[in-house]
Amino acid sequence: MDGFKPIKNEKTVISIRIDRDMLTVIDELANDTDISRNEMIIQCIDYALKNSKEKQAV
């Protein structure tokens, strides 16, 4: 495995309040794509940040 260097992505634990109906949709999408709820939320946030009108650096 020459050249492979595993890295640890730093993550921070947070708590959010979310509408129950929205959470149901998130859970369904996560289940349909076989990823965790956490990963689905991360990907949604990442997409929103990258596609916001403001185009702020992330």
N, CA, C and O atoms as a Tripos MOL2 file, in Angstrom:
@<TRIPOS>MOLECULE
protein
  232   231    58     0     0
PROTEIN
NO_CHARGES

@<TRIPOS>ATOM
      1 N           0.8350   -1.1910    0.0000 N.3       1 MET1
      2 CA          0.0000    0.0000    0.0000 C.3       1 MET1
      3 C           0.8710    1.2420    0.0000 C.2       1 MET1
      4 O           0.6860    2.1400    0.8220 O.2       1 MET1
      5 N           1.7870    1.2890   -0.8920 N.am      2 ASP2
      6 CA          2.6820    2.4230   -1.0070 C.3       2 ASP2
      7 C           1.9110    3.6750   -1.4110 C.2       2 ASP2
      8 O           1.1490    3.6460   -2.3770 O.2       2 ASP2
      9 N           2.1000    4.7600   -0.6930 N.am      3 GLY3
     10 CA          1.4440    6.0180   -1.0140 C.3       3 GLY3
     11 C           0.1290    6.2360   -0.2930 C.2       3 GLY3
     12 O          -0.4030    7.3460   -0.3110 O.2       3 GLY3
     13 N          -0.4080    5.2030    0.3430 N.am      4 PHE4
     14 CA         -1.6630    5.3720    1.0760 C.3       4 PHE4
     15 C          -1.3830    5.9290    2.4530 C.2       4 PHE4
     16 O          -0.6220    5.3490    3.2260 O.2       4 PHE4
     17 N          -2.0060    7.0680    2.7580 N.am      5 LYS5
     18 CA         -1.8410    7.6810    4.0750 C.3       5 LYS5
     19 C          -3.2240    7.9850    4.6390 C.2       5 LYS5
     20 O          -3.8380    8.9870    4.2720 O.2       5 LYS5
     21 N          -3.7160    7.1310    5.5260 N.am      6 PRO6
     22 CA         -5.0370    7.3830    6.1030 C.3       6 PRO6
     23 C          -5.0220    8.6560    6.9350 C.2       6 PRO6
     24 O          -4.0420    8.9610    7.6150 O.2       6 PRO6
     25 N          -6.1130    9.3840    6.8720 N.am      7 ILE7
     26 CA         -6.2420   10.5980    7.6700 C.3       7 ILE7
     27 C          -7.5110   10.5090    8.5060 C.2       7 ILE7
     28 O          -8.4650    9.8230    8.1390 O.2       7 ILE7
     29 N          -7.5080   11.1920    9.6000 N.am      8 LYS8
     30 CA         -8.6850   11.2350   10.4650 C.3       8 LYS8
     31 C          -9.3410   12.5990   10.2920 C.2       8 LYS8
     32 O          -8.7550   13.6270   10.6320 O.2       8 LYS8
     33 N         -10.5530   12.5990    9.7650 N.am      9 ASN9
     34 CA        -11.2990   13.8430    9.6420 C.3       9 ASN9
     35 C         -11.8590   14.2150   11.0020 C.2       9 ASN9
     36 O         -12.5830   13.4350   11.6200 O.2       9 ASN9
     37 N         -11.5260   15.3860   11.4540 N.am     10 GLU10
     38 CA        -12.0200   15.8460   12.7450 C.3      10 GLU10
     39 C         -13.4960   16.2070   12.6350 C.2      10 GLU10
     40 O         -13.9010   16.9240   11.7200 O.2      10 GLU10
     41 N         -14.2730   15.7200   13.5470 N.am     11 LYS11
     42 CA        -15.6980   16.0290   13.5950 C.3      11 LYS11
     43 C         -16.0360   16.5050   15.0040 C.2      11 LYS11
     44 O         -15.3660   16.1450   15.9720 O.2      11 LYS11
     45 N         -17.0660   17.3050   15.1010 N.am     12 THR12
     46 CA        -17.5230   17.8310   16.3790 C.3      12 THR12
     47 C         -18.9550   17.3760   16.6000 C.2      12 THR12
     48 O         -19.7840   17.4420   15.6920 O.2      12 THR12
     49 N         -19.2370   16.9220   17.7930 N.am     13 VAL13
     50 CA        -20.5850   16.5070   18.1420 C.3      13 VAL13
     51 C         -21.4060   17.7590   18.4650 C.2      13 VAL13
     52 O         -20.9920   18.6040   19.2590 O.2      13 VAL13
     53 N         -22.5890   17.8560   17.8250 N.am     14 ILE14
     54 CA        -23.4990   18.9670   18.0850 C.3      14 ILE14
     55 C         -24.9020   18.4100   18.3170 C.2      14 ILE14
     56 O         -25.1650   17.2320   18.0770 O.2      14 ILE14
     57 N         -25.7720   19.2580   18.7780 N.am     15 SER15
     58 CA        -27.1700   18.8810   18.9550 C.3      15 SER15
     59 C         -28.0280   19.9150   18.2290 C.2      15 SER15
     60 O         -27.7920   21.1180   18.3440 O.2      15 SER15
     61 N         -29.0350   19.4360   17.4720 N.am     16 ILE16
     62 CA        -29.9390   20.3500   16.7850 C.3      16 ILE16
     63 C         -31.3820   19.9240   17.0370 C.2      16 ILE16
     64 O         -31.6600   18.7680   17.3540 O.2      16 ILE16
     65 N         -32.2710   20.8620   16.8940 N.am     17 ARG17
     66 CA        -33.7010   20.5550   16.9430 C.3      17 ARG17
     67 C         -34.2060   20.6290   15.5080 C.2      17 ARG17
     68 O         -33.9130   21.5830   14.7870 O.2      17 ARG17
     69 N         -34.9580   19.6250   15.1010 N.am     18 ILE18
     70 CA        -35.4130   19.5440   13.7190 C.3      18 ILE18
     71 C         -36.8750   19.1030   13.6910 C.2      18 ILE18
     72 O         -37.3140   18.2920   14.5070 O.2      18 ILE18
     73 N         -37.6000   19.6460   12.7540 N.am     19 ASP19
     74 CA        -39.0020   19.2890   12.5850 C.3      19 ASP19
     75 C         -39.1380   17.7820   12.3650 C.2      19 ASP19
     76 O         -38.3710   17.1870   11.6060 O.2      19 ASP19
     77 N         -40.0970   17.1830   13.0190 N.am     20 ARG20
     78 CA        -40.2920   15.7310   12.9510 C.3      20 ARG20
     79 C         -40.5310   15.2480   11.5250 C.2      20 ARG20
     80 O         -40.0040   14.2080   11.1290 O.2      20 ARG20
     81 N         -41.3180   15.9900   10.7500 N.am     21 ASP21
     82 CA        -41.5920   15.5900    9.3670 C.3      21 ASP21
     83 C         -40.3230   15.6410    8.5150 C.2      21 ASP21
     84 O         -40.1130   14.7870    7.6530 O.2      21 ASP21
     85 N         -39.4770   16.6500    8.7610 N.am     22 MET22
     86 CA        -38.2230   16.7510    8.0300 C.3      22 MET22
     87 C         -37.3040   15.5840    8.3750 C.2      22 MET22
     88 O         -36.6270   15.0350    7.5060 O.2      22 MET22
     89 N         -37.2910   15.2190    9.6330 N.am     23 LEU23
     90 CA        -36.4660   14.0940   10.0620 C.3      23 LEU23
     91 C         -36.9360   12.7930    9.4140 C.2      23 LEU23
     92 O         -36.1180   11.9450    9.0580 O.2      23 LEU23
     93 N         -38.2240   12.6380    9.2620 N.am     24 THR24
     94 CA        -38.7670   11.4560    8.5960 C.3      24 THR24
     95 C         -38.2700   11.3750    7.1590 C.2      24 THR24
     96 O         -37.8840   10.3040    6.6920 O.2      24 THR24
     97 N         -38.2800   12.5060    6.4600 N.am     25 VAL25
     98 CA        -37.7950   12.5410    5.0780 C.3      25 VAL25
     99 C         -36.3020   12.2300    5.0410 C.2      25 VAL25
    100 O         -35.8530   11.4650    4.1880 O.2      25 VAL25
    101 N         -35.5340   12.8070    5.9490 N.am     26 ILE26
    102 CA        -34.0900   12.5450    6.0090 C.3      26 ILE26
    103 C         -33.8360   11.0640    6.2470 C.2      26 ILE26
    104 O         -32.9950   10.4580    5.5830 O.2      26 ILE26
    105 N         -34.5600   10.4840    7.1920 N.am     27 ASP27
    106 CA        -34.3850    9.0580    7.4840 C.3      27 ASP27
    107 C         -34.7370    8.1900    6.2820 C.2      27 ASP27
    108 O         -34.0550    7.2020    6.0110 O.2      27 ASP27
    109 N         -35.7940    8.5470    5.5620 N.am     28 GLU28
    110 CA        -36.1840    7.7740    4.3780 C.3      28 GLU28
    111 C         -35.1100    7.8670    3.2950 C.2      28 GLU28
    112 O         -34.7550    6.8600    2.6830 O.2      28 GLU28
    113 N         -34.5970    9.0700    3.0590 N.am     29 LEU29
    114 CA        -33.5460    9.2380    2.0580 C.3      29 LEU29
    115 C         -32.2820    8.4730    2.4510 C.2      29 LEU29
    116 O         -31.6500    7.8290    1.6140 O.2      29 LEU29
    117 N         -31.9250    8.5510    3.7260 N.am     30 ALA30
    118 CA        -30.7330    7.8360    4.2030 C.3      30 ALA30
    119 C         -30.9170    6.3330    4.0210 C.2      30 ALA30
    120 O         -30.0080    5.6370    3.5690 O.2      30 ALA30
    121 N         -32.0810    5.8490    4.3700 N.am     31 ASN31
    122 CA        -32.3620    4.4180    4.2200 C.3      31 ASN31
    123 C         -32.3230    3.9910    2.7520 C.2      31 ASN31
    124 O         -31.7620    2.9480    2.4150 O.2      31 ASN31
    125 N         -32.9250    4.8040    1.8870 N.am     32 ASP32
    126 CA        -32.9700    4.4820    0.4550 C.3      32 ASP32
    127 C         -31.5800    4.4480   -0.1720 C.2      32 ASP32
    128 O         -31.3530    3.7110   -1.1310 O.2      32 ASP32
    129 N         -30.6570    5.2310    0.3540 N.am     33 THR33
    130 CA        -29.3070    5.2980   -0.2170 C.3      33 THR33
    131 C         -28.2980    4.5140    0.6120 C.2      33 THR33
    132 O         -27.1030    4.5260    0.3150 O.2      33 THR33
    133 N         -28.7790    3.8300    1.6570 N.am     34 ASP34
    134 CA        -27.9440    2.9780    2.5020 C.3      34 ASP34
    135 C         -26.7880    3.7350    3.1500 C.2      34 ASP34
    136 O         -25.6530    3.2600    3.1720 O.2      34 ASP34
    137 N         -27.0990    4.9360    3.6830 N.am     35 ILE35
    138 CA        -26.1220    5.6760    4.4740 C.3      35 ILE35
    139 C         -26.7690    6.0480    5.7970 C.2      35 ILE35
    140 O         -27.9880    5.9540    5.9410 O.2      35 ILE35
    141 N         -25.9760    6.4620    6.7490 N.am     36 SER36
    142 CA        -26.5100    6.8060    8.0590 C.3      36 SER36
    143 C         -27.2370    8.1560    8.0120 C.2      36 SER36
    144 O         -27.0200    8.9660    7.1100 O.2      36 SER36
    145 N         -28.0820    8.3680    8.9820 N.am     37 ARG37
    146 CA        -28.7540    9.6560    9.1250 C.3      37 ARG37
    147 C         -27.7140   10.7690    9.2260 C.2      37 ARG37
    148 O         -27.8500   11.8130    8.5870 O.2      37 ARG37
    149 N         -26.6880   10.5440   10.0220 N.am     38 ASN38
    150 CA        -25.6410   11.5430   10.2110 C.3      38 ASN38
    151 C         -24.9750   11.8920    8.8800 C.2      38 ASN38
    152 O         -24.7940   13.0680    8.5620 O.2      38 ASN38
    153 N         -24.6150   10.8800    8.1100 N.am     39 GLU39
    154 CA        -23.9560   11.1370    6.8240 C.3      39 GLU39
    155 C         -24.8930   11.8670    5.8700 C.2      39 GLU39
    156 O         -24.4470   12.7380    5.1220 O.2      39 GLU39
    157 N         -26.1800   11.5320    5.8810 N.am     40 MET40
    158 CA        -27.1480   12.2260    5.0240 C.3      40 MET40
    159 C         -27.2190   13.7080    5.3900 C.2      40 MET40
    160 O         -27.2110   14.5690    4.5100 O.2      40 MET40
    161 N         -27.2870   14.0020    6.6720 N.am     41 ILE41
    162 CA        -27.3620   15.3950    7.1160 C.3      41 ILE41
    163 C         -26.0900   16.1410    6.7320 C.2      41 ILE41
    164 O         -26.1560   17.2790    6.2670 O.2      41 ILE41
    165 N         -24.9300   15.5100    6.9230 N.am     42 ILE42
    166 CA        -23.6600   16.1400    6.5480 C.3      42 ILE42
    167 C         -23.6440   16.4550    5.0520 C.2      42 ILE42
    168 O         -23.2510   17.5500    4.6490 O.2      42 ILE42
    169 N         -24.0680   15.5000    4.2380 N.am     43 GLN43
    170 CA        -24.0640   15.7150    2.7930 C.3      43 GLN43
    171 C         -25.0570   16.7980    2.3750 C.2      43 GLN43
    172 O         -24.7820   17.5690    1.4560 O.2      43 GLN43
    173 N         -26.1980   16.8610    3.0380 N.am     44 CYS44
    174 CA        -27.1780   17.9170    2.7370 C.3      44 CYS44
    175 C         -26.6220   19.2940    3.0930 C.2      44 CYS44
    176 O         -26.7600   20.2440    2.3210 O.2      44 CYS44
    177 N         -26.0020   19.3960    4.2500 N.am     45 ILE45
    178 CA        -25.4040   20.6690    4.6620 C.3      45 ILE45
    179 C         -24.2900   21.0600    3.7020 C.2      45 ILE45
    180 O         -24.2030   22.2160    3.2880 O.2      45 ILE45
    181 N         -23.4370   20.1030    3.3450 N.am     46 ASP46
    182 CA        -22.3440   20.3670    2.4200 C.3      46 ASP46
    183 C         -22.8850   20.8720    1.0810 C.2      46 ASP46
    184 O         -22.3720   21.8460    0.5300 O.2      46 ASP46
    185 N         -23.9060   20.2200    0.5690 N.am     47 TYR47
    186 CA        -24.5130   20.6300   -0.7020 C.3      47 TYR47
    187 C         -25.0810   22.0450   -0.5930 C.2      47 TYR47
    188 O         -24.8660   22.8740   -1.4770 O.2      47 TYR47
    189 N         -25.7990   22.3160    0.4850 N.am     48 ALA48
    190 CA        -26.4000   23.6410    0.6710 C.3      48 ALA48
    191 C         -25.3270   24.7300    0.7390 C.2      48 ALA48
    192 O         -25.4820   25.7980    0.1470 O.2      48 ALA48
    193 N         -24.2570   24.4590    1.4510 N.am     49 LEU49
    194 CA        -23.1860   25.4500    1.5680 C.3      49 LEU49
    195 C         -22.4900   25.6890    0.2330 C.2      49 LEU49
    196 O         -22.1730   26.8270   -0.1130 O.2      49 LEU49
    197 N         -22.2560   24.6330   -0.5020 N.am     50 LYS50
    198 CA        -21.5760   24.7730   -1.7950 C.3      50 LYS50
    199 C         -22.4640   25.4140   -2.8560 C.2      50 LYS50
    200 O         -21.9560   25.9570   -3.8370 O.2      50 LYS50
    201 N         -23.7690   25.3590   -2.6770 N.am     51 ASN51
    202 CA        -24.6930   25.8680   -3.6790 C.3      51 ASN51
    203 C         -25.4860   27.0820   -3.2140 C.2      51 ASN51
    204 O         -26.4750   27.4570   -3.8450 O.2      51 ASN51
    205 N         -25.0660   27.6920   -2.1260 N.am     52 SER52
    206 CA        -25.7660   28.8850   -1.6490 C.3      52 SER52
    207 C         -25.4850   30.0570   -2.5800 C.2      52 SER52
    208 O         -24.4440   30.0930   -3.2360 O.2      52 SER52
    209 N         -26.3820   30.9910   -2.6390 N.am     53 LYS53
    210 CA        -26.2140   32.1640   -3.4960 C.3      53 LYS53
    211 C         -25.0170   32.9980   -3.0700 C.2      53 LYS53
    212 O         -24.3810   33.6620   -3.8880 O.2      53 LYS53
    213 N         -24.7260   32.9520   -1.8020 N.am     54 GLU54
    214 CA        -23.6200   33.7420   -1.2720 C.3      54 GLU54
    215 C         -22.2630   33.1750   -1.6970 C.2      54 GLU54
    216 O         -21.2780   33.9100   -1.7630 O.2      54 GLU54
    217 N         -22.2090   31.8670   -1.9840 N.am     55 LYS55
    218 CA        -20.9750   31.1870   -2.3630 C.3      55 LYS55
    219 C         -19.8280   31.4820   -1.3940 C.2      55 LYS55
    220 O         -18.7260   31.8450   -1.8050 O.2      55 LYS55
    221 N         -20.1090   31.3180   -0.1090 N.am     56 GLN56
    222 CA        -19.0940   31.5240    0.9030 C.3      56 GLN56
    223 C         -18.1050   30.3810    0.8740 C.2      56 GLN56
    224 O         -18.4630   29.2430    0.5730 O.2      56 GLN56
    225 N         -16.8670   30.6870    1.1850 N.am     57 ALA57
    226 CA        -15.8290   29.6480    1.2290 C.3      57 ALA57
    227 C         -16.0910   28.6980    2.3760 C.2      57 ALA57
    228 O         -16.3770   29.1230    3.4950 O.2      57 ALA57
    229 N         -15.9930   27.4180    2.0960 N.am     58 VAL58
    230 CA        -16.1810   26.3910    3.1360 C.3      58 VAL58
    231 C         -14.8780   25.6900    3.3700 C.2      58 VAL58
    232 O         -14.8030   24.7880    4.2040 O.2      58 VAL58
@<TRIPOS>BOND
     1     1     2 1
     2     2     3 1
     3     3     4 2
     4     3     5 am
     5     5     6 1
     6     6     7 1
     7     7     8 2
     8     7     9 am
     9     9    10 1
    10    10    11 1
    11    11    12 2
    12    11    13 am
    13    13    14 1
    14    14    15 1
    15    15    16 2
    16    15    17 am
    17    17    18 1
    18    18    19 1
    19    19    20 2
    20    19    21 am
    21    21    22 1
    22    22    23 1
    23    23    24 2
    24    23    25 am
    25    25    26 1
    26    26    27 1
    27    27    28 2
    28    27    29 am
    29    29    30 1
    30    30    31 1
    31    31    32 2
    32    31    33 am
    33    33    34 1
    34    34    35 1
    35    35    36 2
    36    35    37 am
    37    37    38 1
    38    38    39 1
    39    39    40 2
    40    39    41 am
    41    41    42 1
    42    42    43 1
    43    43    44 2
    44    43    45 am
    45    45    46 1
    46    46    47 1
    47    47    48 2
    48    47    49 am
    49    49    50 1
    50    50    51 1
    51    51    52 2
    52    51    53 am
    53    53    54 1
    54    54    55 1
    55    55    56 2
    56    55    57 am
    57    57    58 1
    58    58    59 1
    59    59    60 2
    60    59    61 am
    61    61    62 1
    62    62    63 1
    63    63    64 2
    64    63    65 am
    65    65    66 1
    66    66    67 1
    67    67    68 2
    68    67    69 am
    69    69    70 1
    70    70    71 1
    71    71    72 2
    72    71    73 am
    73    73    74 1
    74    74    75 1
    75    75    76 2
    76    75    77 am
    77    77    78 1
    78    78    79 1
    79    79    80 2
    80    79    81 am
    81    81    82 1
    82    82    83 1
    83    83    84 2
    84    83    85 am
    85    85    86 1
    86    86    87 1
    87    87    88 2
    88    87    89 am
    89    89    90 1
    90    90    91 1
    91    91    92 2
    92    91    93 am
    93    93    94 1
    94    94    95 1
    95    95    96 2
    96    95    97 am
    97    97    98 1
    98    98    99 1
    99    99   100 2
   100    99   101 am
   101   101   102 1
   102   102   103 1
   103   103   104 2
   104   103   105 am
   105   105   106 1
   106   106   107 1
   107   107   108 2
   108   107   109 am
   109   109   110 1
   110   110   111 1
   111   111   112 2
   112   111   113 am
   113   113   114 1
   114   114   115 1
   115   115   116 2
   116   115   117 am
   117   117   118 1
   118   118   119 1
   119   119   120 2
   120   119   121 am
   121   121   122 1
   122   122   123 1
   123   123   124 2
   124   123   125 am
   125   125   126 1
   126   126   127 1
   127   127   128 2
   128   127   129 am
   129   129   130 1
   130   130   131 1
   131   131   132 2
   132   131   133 am
   133   133   134 1
   134   134   135 1
   135   135   136 2
   136   135   137 am
   137   137   138 1
   138   138   139 1
   139   139   140 2
   140   139   141 am
   141   141   142 1
   142   142   143 1
   143   143   144 2
   144   143   145 am
   145   145   146 1
   146   146   147 1
   147   147   148 2
   148   147   149 am
   149   149   150 1
   150   150   151 1
   151   151   152 2
   152   151   153 am
   153   153   154 1
   154   154   155 1
   155   155   156 2
   156   155   157 am
   157   157   158 1
   158   158   159 1
   159   159   160 2
   160   159   161 am
   161   161   162 1
   162   162   163 1
   163   163   164 2
   164   163   165 am
   165   165   166 1
   166   166   167 1
   167   167   168 2
   168   167   169 am
   169   169   170 1
   170   170   171 1
   171   171   172 2
   172   171   173 am
   173   173   174 1
   174   174   175 1
   175   175   176 2
   176   175   177 am
   177   177   178 1
   178   178   179 1
   179   179   180 2
   180   179   181 am
   181   181   182 1
   182   182   183 1
   183   183   184 2
   184   183   185 am
   185   185   186 1
   186   186   187 1
   187   187   188 2
   188   187   189 am
   189   189   190 1
   190   190   191 1
   191   191   192 2
   192   191   193 am
   193   193   194 1
   194   194   195 1
   195   195   196 2
   196   195   197 am
   197   197   198 1
   198   198   199 1
   199   199   200 2
   200   199   201 am
   201   201   202 1
   202   202   203 1
   203   203   204 2
   204   203   205 am
   205   205   206 1
   206   206   207 1
   207   207   208 2
   208   207   209 am
   209   209   210 1
   210   210   211 1
   211   211   212 2
   212   211   213 am
   213   213   214 1
   214   214   215 1
   215   215   216 2
   216   215   217 am
   217   217   218 1
   218   218   219 1
   219   219   220 2
   220   219   221 am
   221   221   222 1
   222   222   223 1
   223   223   224 2
   224   223   225 am
   225   225   226 1
   226   226   227 1
   227   227   228 2
   228   227   229 am
   229   229   230 1
   230   230   231 1
   231   231   232 2
@<TRIPOS>SUBSTRUCTURE
     1 MET1         2 RESIDUE 1 A MET
     2 ASP2         6 RESIDUE 1 A ASP
     3 GLY3        10 RESIDUE 1 A GLY
     4 PHE4        14 RESIDUE 1 A PHE
     5 LYS5        18 RESIDUE 1 A LYS
     6 PRO6        22 RESIDUE 1 A PRO
     7 ILE7        26 RESIDUE 1 A ILE
     8 LYS8        30 RESIDUE 1 A LYS
     9 ASN9        34 RESIDUE 1 A ASN
    10 GLU10       38 RESIDUE 1 A GLU
    11 LYS11       42 RESIDUE 1 A LYS
    12 THR12       46 RESIDUE 1 A THR
    13 VAL13       50 RESIDUE 1 A VAL
    14 ILE14       54 RESIDUE 1 A ILE
    15 SER15       58 RESIDUE 1 A SER
    16 ILE16       62 RESIDUE 1 A ILE
    17 ARG17       66 RESIDUE 1 A ARG
    18 ILE18       70 RESIDUE 1 A ILE
    19 ASP19       74 RESIDUE 1 A ASP
    20 ARG20       78 RESIDUE 1 A ARG
    21 ASP21       82 RESIDUE 1 A ASP
    22 MET22       86 RESIDUE 1 A MET
    23 LEU23       90 RESIDUE 1 A LEU
    24 THR24       94 RESIDUE 1 A THR
    25 VAL25       98 RESIDUE 1 A VAL
    26 ILE26      102 RESIDUE 1 A ILE
    27 ASP27      106 RESIDUE 1 A ASP
    28 GLU28      110 RESIDUE 1 A GLU
    29 LEU29      114 RESIDUE 1 A LEU
    30 ALA30      118 RESIDUE 1 A ALA
    31 ASN31      122 RESIDUE 1 A ASN
    32 ASP32      126 RESIDUE 1 A ASP
    33 THR33      130 RESIDUE 1 A THR
    34 ASP34      134 RESIDUE 1 A ASP
    35 ILE35      138 RESIDUE 1 A ILE
    36 SER36      142 RESIDUE 1 A SER
    37 ARG37      146 RESIDUE 1 A ARG
    38 ASN38      150 RESIDUE 1 A ASN
    39 GLU39      154 RESIDUE 1 A GLU
    40 MET40      158 RESIDUE 1 A MET
    41 ILE41      162 RESIDUE 1 A ILE
    42 ILE42      166 RESIDUE 1 A ILE
    43 GLN43      170 RESIDUE 1 A GLN
    44 CYS44      174 RESIDUE 1 A CYS
    45 ILE45      178 RESIDUE 1 A ILE
    46 ASP46      182 RESIDUE 1 A ASP
    47 TYR47      186 RESIDUE 1 A TYR
    48 ALA48      190 RESIDUE 1 A ALA
    49 LEU49      194 RESIDUE 1 A LEU
    50 LYS50      198 RESIDUE 1 A LYS
    51 ASN51      202 RESIDUE 1 A ASN
    52 SER52      206 RESIDUE 1 A SER
    53 LYS53      210 RESIDUE 1 A LYS
    54 GLU54      214 RESIDUE 1 A GLU
    55 LYS55      218 RESIDUE 1 A LYS
    56 GLN56      222 RESIDUE 1 A GLN
    57 ALA57      226 RESIDUE 1 A ALA
    58 VAL58      230 RESIDUE 1 A VAL
